Amino acid sequence: MNSISTILRTLILLIIGAIMGIYVNNTMLGGRRFIFNNNDKLTQVVRLVHDNYVDSVNIDSLEGQTVNQFLQNLDPHSLYLPAQRAQSVNEKLQGGFNGIGIEYLLLHDTLFITQVYAGGPAAKAGLTGGDRVIRLNGKKFSGTHLTPDVVSQAFKGTKNTGLSLGVVRPNTEKLIPVTVVRGHVNLSSLDAAYMINTETGYIKISKFASTTDRDFQAEVKKLKAQGMKKLALDLRNNGGGYLSAATAMADEFLPAGQLIVFTKGLHEPRTDYFSTDSGSFEKGKLAIMIDEYSASASEILAGAMQDLDRATIVGRRSFGKGLVQEQFPFNDGSAVNLTVARYYTPSGRSIQKSYKAGVEDYHNELSNRMQKGELFSAKNNMDDSIFKKPSKYHTLNGRKVYSGGGIMPDVFVPADTVGLTRLLYDLNDRQIFMAYVLQKMQPLLSKYATYESFNKAYNVNDRELTDFIVYATQTLKQLDSQEIRRSKNNIKLYIKATAAHFKWGDNAYFKTINQDDETLKKAVAAVN
């Protein structure tokens, strides 16, 4: 064994052998005999490597890689989570964490606050968007090779413990001392909720967390008070979350006694989930927006609403994840997310796409869909072989629905083939829009008292677009002129939307970004 990869392959074979009841009692290494018991071979082999391997090995990393490779041979969604990732995943789904409650951008080795969570510790201490954190607990903080990990370790901590910050406000150089007491920070799973017109509300859900149903009920109450009778629910880019959150959300739209979803597996007997009589939006018209990134819990909700003819599904075929994971934690904070069951929509269809060709092929499936043109035309959308077969599944009112690869929408909306370029992705990924707003647009934003006045009066002109492109070249050294032309309108839109987000928050961002959104237009038309 002369490489780490060889060790990994050997360990995986040993694990598989243990599970299948195949083992070798006598193993010879360099003339030394090691006697393995039939049980717990992985632990023993890892100890063997630690005590005898020719070079130093990071055992924690090796063990995690080995477990993960084994799990990935089962299905693409059974995963090993290192401690930090497990904590991050759980915090997002549990609805909060202990910290100070800010969003930030690292720019020129300085932390710029971009958003302060309402009611959180940072807001109570008087921190605002645009503040720069220069000092922390009496020591220099800016210019110390900051990374997201460094910031996370510095700001998160035990509840009721204090942080002493030295901050500089926009357009000044005066250092202001601020004391922040760490506390629980609530993370809403709702990105936005507002009225599109006098009768139609819009709600965007980013994940299905433990607080999603409660957050949804609160926003529905507010929107009903503003006259909402119809709802466009946005599940695009929602990768899922808790099964219980998805069933609770479905319950909001249904009368009592209707089957929402059922799950079953080899070690999990069939479990049915039914609606109750506690729904907050059982009567109004409903459209649900999905896309190729809507997965898992999103598909549970969309699939149930489609099968029960409760909503019109608008957009593009969803991801196709119909597997249910349960998390099994270890003492060191790491965990295994293990698939324990499959879920089925009320009509009995499984939405899980095939993973028989392996994990790599599974993760490339979306790229293959793009290459076939499925995301760009309604005809190509239906040409996939899995949807050409006769379907035995029907909705409550008898409409044909499909199984085996995601939720097929009732109303297809093609993806943007012109404005969505690699350049636009890079500008977003490198957070150049927010950096530009922080460094160039704060004086302009100070002229507007409300989002409504800003949205009505301000649009990005060609001169400002040129200024932005010049600014972007400081980070992205080579910009494709053809992609600039193709993405021109989208770049202008994202500049305005990011400025609105910085000054007025999430609702302002989505109000701006959604103004010419074709999927939302089709969703609104579906409920009218």
C-alpha positions as CSV (number, residue, x, y, z in Angstrom):
1,M,0.0,0.0,0.0
2,N,1.9,3.0,-1.3
3,S,-0.7,5.8,-1.4
4,I,-3.6,7.2,0.6
5,S,-6.0,6.3,-2.3
6,T,-5.0,2.7,-1.9
7,I,-5.7,2.8,1.8
8,L,-9.1,4.3,1.1
9,R,-10.0,1.6,-1.4
10,T,-8.8,-1.1,1.1
11,L,-10.8,0.4,3.9
12,I,-13.9,0.6,1.8
13,L,-13.5,-3.0,0.8
14,L,-13.1,-4.0,4.4
15,I,-16.3,-2.1,5.4
16,I,-18.3,-3.7,2.5
17,G,-16.8,-7.1,3.5
18,A,-17.9,-6.6,7.1
19,I,-21.5,-5.7,6.0
20,M,-21.7,-8.7,3.6
21,G,-20.2,-11.1,6.1
22,I,-17.0,-11.5,4.2
23,Y,-13.8,-11.2,6.1
24,V,-10.2,-12.3,6.3
25,N,-8.9,-13.3,9.7
26,N,-5.2,-13.4,9.0
27,T,-3.7,-10.3,7.3
28,M,0.1,-10.1,6.7
29,L,1.9,-6.8,6.6
30,G,5.7,-6.8,6.4
31,G,5.9,-10.2,8.1
32,R,3.8,-9.0,11.1
33,R,0.5,-10.7,11.7
34,F,-2.6,-8.7,12.7
35,I,-5.6,-10.5,14.0
36,F,-8.9,-8.7,13.1
37,N,-12.1,-9.4,14.9
38,N,-15.2,-9.7,12.7
39,N,-16.8,-6.6,14.2
40,D,-15.8,-3.0,13.9
41,K,-13.2,-3.5,11.2
42,L,-13.2,0.2,10.2
43,T,-12.1,1.4,13.6
44,Q,-9.4,-1.3,13.8
45,V,-8.0,-0.6,10.3
46,V,-7.8,3.2,11.0
47,R,-5.9,2.4,14.2
48,L,-3.6,0.1,12.2
49,V,-2.9,3.0,9.8
50,H,-2.3,5.4,12.6
51,D,0.2,3.1,14.4
52,N,2.0,1.6,11.4
53,Y,1.7,3.7,8.2
54,V,5.0,4.9,6.6
55,D,4.0,8.6,6.5
56,S,2.0,10.8,8.8
57,V,-1.8,10.7,8.1
58,N,-4.6,13.0,9.2
59,I,-6.7,10.2,10.7
60,D,-9.9,12.4,11.2
61,S,-9.8,13.4,7.6
62,L,-9.0,9.9,6.4
63,E,-11.8,8.4,8.5
64,G,-14.3,11.0,7.2
65,Q,-13.3,10.4,3.6
66,T,-13.6,6.7,4.0
67,V,-17.0,6.8,5.6
68,N,-18.3,9.3,3.0
69,Q,-17.0,7.2,0.0
70,F,-18.8,4.1,1.5
71,L,-22.0,6.1,2.0
72,Q,-21.9,7.5,-1.5
73,N,-21.8,4.0,-2.9
74,L,-25.3,3.6,-1.3
75,D,-27.0,6.7,-2.8
76,P,-26.0,10.3,-3.6
77,H,-27.7,11.8,-0.5
78,S,-26.2,9.6,2.2
79,L,-23.3,11.7,3.5
80,Y,-20.7,12.1,6.2
81,L,-20.7,15.6,7.7
82,P,-17.6,16.9,9.5
83,A,-18.4,18.7,12.8
84,Q,-18.4,22.2,11.4
85,R,-20.6,21.4,8.4
86,A,-23.0,19.4,10.6
87,Q,-23.3,22.4,12.9
88,S,-23.9,24.8,10.0
89,V,-26.5,22.6,8.4
90,N,-28.4,22.2,11.7
91,E,-28.3,25.9,12.6
92,K,-29.8,26.8,9.3
93,L,-32.6,24.3,9.7
94,Q,-33.2,24.9,13.4
95,G,-33.9,28.5,12.9
96,G,-31.1,30.3,14.6
97,F,-27.8,30.4,16.4
98,N,-25.9,32.2,19.1
99,G,-24.0,35.2,17.7
100,I,-24.5,38.9,17.0
101,G,-26.8,38.8,13.9
102,I,-25.1,40.4,10.9
103,E,-24.4,39.7,7.3
104,Y,-21.0,41.0,6.1
105,L,-18.6,41.3,3.2
106,L,-14.8,41.0,3.5
107,L,-13.3,43.8,1.4
108,H,-9.7,44.9,1.4
109,D,-9.2,42.7,4.4
110,T,-11.8,44.6,6.3
111,L,-15.2,43.4,7.5
112,F,-18.1,45.6,6.2
113,I,-21.5,45.0,7.7
114,T,-24.0,44.7,4.9
115,Q,-27.1,43.7,6.9
116,V,-28.2,43.8,10.5
117,Y,-30.9,41.4,11.6
118,A,-33.9,43.2,13.1
119,G,-34.1,42.6,16.8
120,G,-30.8,40.9,17.1
121,P,-27.8,41.8,19.3
122,A,-26.1,43.9,16.7
123,A,-29.2,45.9,16.0
124,K,-29.7,46.5,19.8
125,A,-26.1,47.7,20.0
126,G,-26.7,50.3,17.2
127,L,-24.6,48.7,14.4
128,T,-25.9,49.5,10.9
129,G,-25.2,48.6,7.3
130,G,-21.9,50.1,6.0
131,D,-20.1,50.0,9.4
132,R,-16.5,48.7,9.2
133,V,-15.2,46.6,12.1
134,I,-11.6,47.8,12.7
135,R,-10.9,46.5,16.2
136,L,-12.1,43.5,18.2
137,N,-11.7,43.2,22.0
138,G,-9.0,45.8,22.1
139,K,-6.9,44.3,19.3
140,K,-6.5,45.1,15.6
141,F,-9.1,43.2,13.5
142,S,-9.0,44.8,10.1
143,G,-5.9,43.9,8.1
144,T,-5.2,40.6,9.9
145,H,-5.8,38.2,7.0
146,L,-9.5,37.8,7.7
147,T,-11.4,34.8,6.4
148,P,-15.0,33.6,7.0
149,D,-13.7,31.0,9.4
150,V,-11.9,33.6,11.4
151,V,-15.0,35.8,11.5
152,S,-17.2,32.9,12.5
153,Q,-14.9,32.0,15.4
154,A,-14.7,35.6,16.6
155,F,-18.4,36.5,16.5
156,K,-20.2,33.3,17.4
157,G,-20.0,32.2,21.0
158,T,-21.8,31.6,24.2
159,K,-25.1,33.5,24.8
160,N,-24.8,36.6,27.0
161,T,-21.0,37.0,26.5
162,G,-19.8,40.4,25.2
163,L,-17.7,41.6,22.3
164,S,-16.0,45.0,22.2
165,L,-15.9,46.4,18.7
166,G,-14.2,49.4,17.2
167,V,-16.2,50.5,14.2
168,V,-16.0,53.2,11.6
169,R,-19.2,54.6,10.1
170,P,-19.5,55.4,6.3
171,N,-17.9,58.6,5.2
172,T,-16.0,59.1,8.4
173,E,-12.7,57.9,9.9
174,K,-13.7,58.2,13.6
175,L,-13.4,55.0,15.6
176,I,-16.5,54.4,17.6
177,P,-16.5,51.9,20.5
178,V,-19.5,49.5,20.4
179,T,-20.3,46.7,22.9
180,V,-22.4,43.8,21.6
181,V,-23.7,41.0,23.9
182,R,-24.1,37.8,22.0
183,G,-27.6,36.3,22.0
184,H,-29.9,34.0,20.0
185,V,-30.2,35.2,16.4
186,N,-33.4,34.1,14.6
187,L,-33.0,32.9,11.0
188,S,-36.2,33.1,9.0
189,S,-36.6,30.6,6.2
190,L,-38.8,33.1,4.4
191,D,-36.8,35.4,2.1
192,A,-39.7,37.8,1.2
193,A,-43.4,38.4,1.7
194,Y,-45.3,41.3,0.0
195,M,-48.3,42.2,-2.1
196,I,-47.9,42.0,-5.8
197,N,-51.2,43.7,-6.5
198,T,-54.4,44.4,-4.5
199,E,-55.4,40.7,-4.2
200,T,-52.2,38.7,-4.8
201,G,-49.5,38.0,-2.3
202,Y,-46.0,36.7,-2.9
203,I,-44.0,34.6,-0.5
204,K,-40.5,33.1,-1.1
205,I,-39.3,30.2,1.0
206,S,-35.6,29.5,0.9
207,K,-35.6,26.3,3.0
208,F,-37.9,24.1,5.1
209,A,-36.7,24.7,8.6
210,S,-38.2,24.1,12.0
211,T,-39.6,27.6,12.0
212,T,-41.0,27.7,8.4
213,D,-44.6,27.0,9.2
214,R,-44.7,29.5,12.0
215,D,-43.0,32.2,9.9
216,F,-45.4,31.4,7.0
217,Q,-48.5,31.8,9.3
218,A,-47.3,35.2,10.5
219,E,-46.7,36.5,7.0
220,V,-50.0,35.2,5.7
221,K,-51.8,37.0,8.5
222,K,-50.1,40.3,7.6
223,L,-50.8,39.8,3.9
224,K,-54.5,38.9,4.5
225,A,-54.8,42.1,6.4
226,Q,-53.6,43.9,3.3
227,G,-56.3,42.2,1.1
228,M,-54.6,39.0,0.0
229,K,-57.0,36.5,-1.6
230,K,-54.5,34.7,-3.9
231,L,-50.9,33.6,-3.4
232,A,-47.8,33.0,-5.6
233,L,-45.5,30.8,-3.5
234,D,-41.9,30.8,-4.7
235,L,-39.9,27.6,-4.1
236,R,-37.3,28.2,-6.8
237,N,-33.7,27.4,-5.6
238,N,-35.2,25.8,-2.4
239,G,-33.1,22.7,-1.8
240,G,-35.4,21.3,0.9
241,G,-35.1,20.7,4.6
242,Y,-37.2,18.9,7.2
243,L,-40.0,16.5,6.0
244,S,-42.1,17.7,9.0
245,A,-41.8,21.3,7.8
246,A,-43.0,20.4,4.3
247,T,-46.0,18.5,5.6
248,A,-46.9,21.4,8.0
249,M,-46.7,23.8,5.1
250,A,-48.9,21.6,2.9
251,D,-51.4,21.5,5.8
252,E,-51.7,25.3,5.5
253,F,-53.5,24.9,2.1
254,L,-55.7,21.8,2.7
255,P,-58.8,20.9,4.5
256,A,-58.6,18.1,7.1
257,G,-58.1,14.4,6.2
258,Q,-56.2,14.6,2.9
259,L,-53.1,12.5,2.3
260,I,-50.0,14.8,1.9
261,V,-47.2,12.3,1.5
262,F,-46.2,8.8,2.6
263,T,-42.8,7.3,3.3
264,K,-41.5,3.8,3.5
265,G,-38.2,1.9,3.5
266,L,-36.9,-1.5,4.4
267,H,-36.6,-0.6,8.1
268,E,-39.2,2.1,8.0
269,P,-42.9,0.9,7.7
270,R,-45.2,3.0,5.6
271,T,-46.1,6.2,7.4
272,D,-48.9,8.4,6.1
273,Y,-49.1,12.2,6.7
274,F,-52.5,13.8,6.6
275,S,-53.8,17.3,6.7
276,T,-55.6,18.7,9.7
277,D,-58.2,21.5,10.1
278,S,-55.7,24.2,11.0
279,G,-54.8,25.6,7.6
280,S,-54.3,29.4,7.3
281,F,-54.8,29.5,3.5
282,E,-57.3,26.8,2.6
283,K,-59.5,28.7,0.3
284,G,-57.5,31.2,-1.9
285,K,-56.1,30.4,-5.3
286,L,-52.5,29.1,-5.2
287,A,-49.6,29.0,-7.7
288,I,-46.3,27.4,-6.8
289,M,-43.1,28.3,-8.6
290,I,-40.4,25.6,-9.0
291,D,-37.2,25.1,-11.0
292,E,-34.4,22.6,-11.5
293,Y,-33.0,23.5,-8.1
294,S,-36.2,22.9,-6.2
295,A,-35.6,19.6,-4.3
296,S,-36.7,17.3,-1.6
297,A,-39.2,19.1,0.8
298,S,-40.0,21.5,-2.0
299,E,-41.0,18.6,-4.2
300,I,-43.1,17.1,-1.4
301,L,-45.1,20.3,-1.1
302,A,-45.3,20.9,-4.9
303,G,-46.1,17.2,-5.6
304,A,-48.9,17.1,-3.0
305,M,-50.5,20.4,-4.2
306,Q,-50.4,19.1,-7.8
307,D,-51.8,15.6,-7.0
308,L,-54.6,17.1,-5.0
309,D,-55.3,19.8,-7.7
310,R,-54.8,22.5,-5.0
311,A,-52.3,24.6,-6.9
312,T,-51.0,25.3,-10.4
313,I,-47.3,24.4,-10.6
314,V,-45.3,26.9,-12.7
315,G,-41.7,26.8,-13.9
316,R,-39.4,23.9,-14.9
317,R,-39.0,20.3,-13.8
318,S,-37.7,20.1,-10.3
319,F,-34.5,18.3,-9.1
320,G,-35.8,14.8,-8.4
321,K,-34.9,14.0,-4.8
322,G,-37.4,11.6,-3.3
323,L,-35.2,10.2,-0.5
324,V,-35.6,10.8,3.2
325,Q,-32.5,11.2,5.4
326,E,-32.1,10.9,9.1
327,Q,-29.1,12.4,10.9
328,F,-27.1,10.2,13.2
329,P,-24.6,12.3,15.3
330,F,-21.2,11.3,16.7
331,N,-19.7,12.5,19.9
332,D,-17.2,14.7,18.2
333,G,-20.0,16.8,16.5
334,S,-19.7,15.1,13.1
335,A,-22.7,13.2,11.8
336,V,-24.0,10.8,9.1
337,N,-27.0,11.8,7.1
338,L,-28.4,8.3,6.1
339,T,-31.2,7.6,3.7
340,V,-33.8,5.7,5.6
341,A,-36.9,5.9,3.4
342,R,-38.4,7.1,0.1
343,Y,-41.3,9.5,0.0
344,Y,-44.3,9.2,-2.3
345,T,-46.8,11.8,-3.4
346,P,-50.6,11.2,-2.7
347,S,-51.0,9.5,-6.1
348,G,-48.3,7.1,-5.2
349,R,-45.5,8.4,-7.4
350,S,-41.8,8.5,-6.5
351,I,-40.1,11.7,-7.6
352,Q,-36.5,10.3,-7.1
353,K,-34.5,10.3,-10.3
354,S,-32.3,7.3,-11.0
355,Y,-28.8,7.0,-9.5
356,K,-28.0,3.6,-11.0
357,A,-25.2,5.1,-13.1
358,G,-23.3,6.4,-10.1
359,V,-22.8,9.5,-8.1
360,E,-20.9,11.5,-10.8
361,D,-23.5,10.8,-13.4
362,Y,-26.2,11.7,-10.9
363,H,-24.7,15.1,-10.2
364,N,-24.1,15.7,-13.9
365,E,-27.8,15.1,-14.7
366,L,-28.7,18.8,-14.6
367,S,-25.9,19.6,-17.0
368,N,-27.2,16.9,-19.3
369,R,-30.7,18.4,-19.2
370,M,-29.2,21.8,-20.2
371,Q,-27.3,20.3,-23.1
372,K,-30.5,18.5,-24.4
373,G,-32.3,21.9,-24.3
374,E,-34.8,20.7,-21.7
375,L,-34.7,23.9,-19.7
376,F,-35.2,26.1,-22.8
377,S,-38.3,24.8,-24.6
378,A,-41.6,23.2,-23.6
379,K,-41.2,20.5,-26.3
380,N,-37.7,19.5,-25.1
381,N,-39.0,19.6,-21.6
382,M,-41.4,16.7,-22.4
383,D,-39.1,14.8,-24.8
384,D,-37.2,13.0,-22.0
385,S,-37.7,9.3,-22.2
386,I,-38.9,9.0,-18.6
387,F,-41.9,11.1,-19.5
388,K,-42.8,9.4,-22.7
389,K,-43.8,6.2,-21.0
390,P,-47.5,5.7,-20.2
391,S,-48.3,7.1,-16.8
392,K,-50.4,5.3,-14.2
393,Y,-50.5,8.3,-12.0
394,H,-53.3,10.9,-12.0
395,T,-54.4,13.9,-9.9
396,L,-57.6,14.0,-7.8
397,N,-59.4,15.4,-10.9
398,G,-57.9,12.9,-13.3
399,R,-55.0,14.8,-14.9
400,K,-52.0,12.7,-15.8
401,V,-48.8,13.3,-13.7
402,Y,-45.4,11.7,-14.0
403,S,-43.0,9.7,-11.8
404,G,-39.3,9.1,-11.8
405,G,-37.5,12.4,-12.0
406,G,-38.9,15.4,-10.3
407,I,-42.2,17.4,-10.5
408,M,-43.2,18.4,-14.0
409,P,-44.9,21.8,-13.9
410,D,-48.3,22.4,-15.2
411,V,-47.1,25.7,-16.8
412,F,-43.6,25.6,-18.4
413,V,-41.4,28.7,-18.3
414,P,-38.1,28.4,-20.1
415,A,-34.8,29.5,-18.5
416,D,-33.2,32.8,-19.6
417,T,-30.8,31.8,-22.4
418,V,-29.6,35.3,-23.1
419,G,-29.0,37.3,-20.0
420,L,-27.8,34.5,-17.7
421,T,-24.1,34.3,-18.5
422,R,-21.0,33.1,-16.8
423,L,-20.1,36.7,-16.2
424,L,-23.3,37.3,-14.3
425,Y,-22.6,34.2,-12.2
426,D,-19.0,35.3,-11.4
427,L,-20.2,38.8,-10.4
428,N,-22.7,37.3,-8.0
429,D,-20.3,34.6,-6.7
430,R,-17.5,37.1,-6.0
431,Q,-20.1,39.5,-4.4
432,I,-19.0,42.4,-6.7
433,F,-22.5,43.9,-6.7
434,M,-22.5,44.3,-2.9
435,A,-18.9,45.6,-2.9
436,Y,-19.8,48.2,-5.5
437,V,-22.8,49.3,-3.5
438,L,-20.7,49.7,-0.4
439,Q,-17.9,51.6,-2.0
440,K,-19.7,53.6,-4.6
441,M,-23.5,54.0,-4.0
442,Q,-24.0,54.9,-0.3
443,P,-24.1,58.7,-1.0
444,L,-26.8,58.2,-3.7
445,L,-28.8,55.9,-1.4
446,S,-28.8,58.5,1.3
447,K,-31.0,60.7,-0.9
448,Y,-34.0,58.3,-0.8
449,A,-36.1,58.1,2.4
450,T,-38.1,55.1,1.3
451,Y,-37.8,52.1,-1.1
452,E,-40.9,53.3,-3.0
453,S,-39.3,56.6,-3.8
454,F,-36.0,54.9,-4.8
455,N,-37.7,52.3,-7.0
456,K,-39.8,54.9,-8.8
457,A,-37.0,57.4,-9.4
458,Y,-33.8,55.5,-9.8
459,N,-32.6,53.2,-12.7
460,V,-29.1,52.3,-13.6
461,N,-28.0,54.2,-16.7
462,D,-25.3,53.3,-19.2
463,R,-22.7,55.6,-17.6
464,E,-23.2,53.9,-14.3
465,L,-23.0,50.5,-16.0
466,T,-19.7,51.5,-17.4
467,D,-18.5,52.6,-14.0
468,F,-19.5,49.2,-12.6
469,I,-17.7,47.3,-15.3
470,V,-14.5,49.3,-14.7
471,Y,-14.9,48.6,-10.9
472,A,-15.5,44.9,-11.6
473,T,-12.2,44.6,-13.5
474,Q,-10.3,45.1,-10.2
475,T,-11.5,41.7,-9.2
476,L,-12.3,39.9,-12.5
477,K,-9.3,40.8,-14.7
478,Q,-10.8,39.6,-18.0
479,L,-14.4,40.4,-18.9
480,D,-16.0,39.1,-22.1
481,S,-17.4,42.0,-24.0
482,Q,-20.1,39.8,-25.6
483,E,-21.2,38.6,-22.2
484,I,-21.3,42.2,-21.0
485,R,-23.7,43.0,-23.9
486,R,-25.8,39.9,-23.3
487,S,-26.1,40.5,-19.6
488,K,-26.4,44.3,-19.8
489,N,-30.0,44.5,-18.6
490,N,-29.5,41.8,-15.9
491,I,-26.4,43.6,-14.6
492,K,-28.3,46.9,-14.3
493,L,-31.1,45.0,-12.5
494,Y,-28.8,43.4,-10.0
495,I,-27.0,46.7,-9.2
496,K,-30.4,48.3,-8.4
497,A,-31.7,45.2,-6.5
498,T,-28.5,44.9,-4.4
499,A,-28.6,48.6,-3.5
500,A,-32.2,48.1,-2.5
501,H,-31.3,45.1,-0.4
502,F,-28.5,47.0,1.4
503,K,-30.7,49.9,2.3
504,W,-34.1,48.3,2.9
505,G,-33.7,44.6,3.2
506,D,-34.9,41.4,1.6
507,N,-38.4,42.4,0.6
508,A,-36.9,45.4,-1.3
509,Y,-34.5,43.1,-3.1
510,F,-37.1,40.7,-4.3
511,K,-39.6,43.4,-5.2
512,T,-36.8,44.8,-7.5
513,I,-35.5,41.5,-8.9
514,N,-39.1,40.2,-9.6
515,Q,-40.4,43.2,-11.5
516,D,-39.9,41.5,-14.9
517,D,-39.7,37.9,-13.8
518,E,-41.5,35.7,-16.4
519,T,-42.2,32.8,-14.0
520,L,-43.8,35.2,-11.5
521,K,-45.9,36.7,-14.3
522,K,-47.2,33.3,-15.3
523,A,-47.9,32.4,-11.6
524,V,-49.9,35.6,-11.2
525,A,-51.8,34.8,-14.4
526,A,-52.5,31.3,-13.1
527,V,-54.4,32.6,-10.0
528,N,-56.3,35.3,-11.8
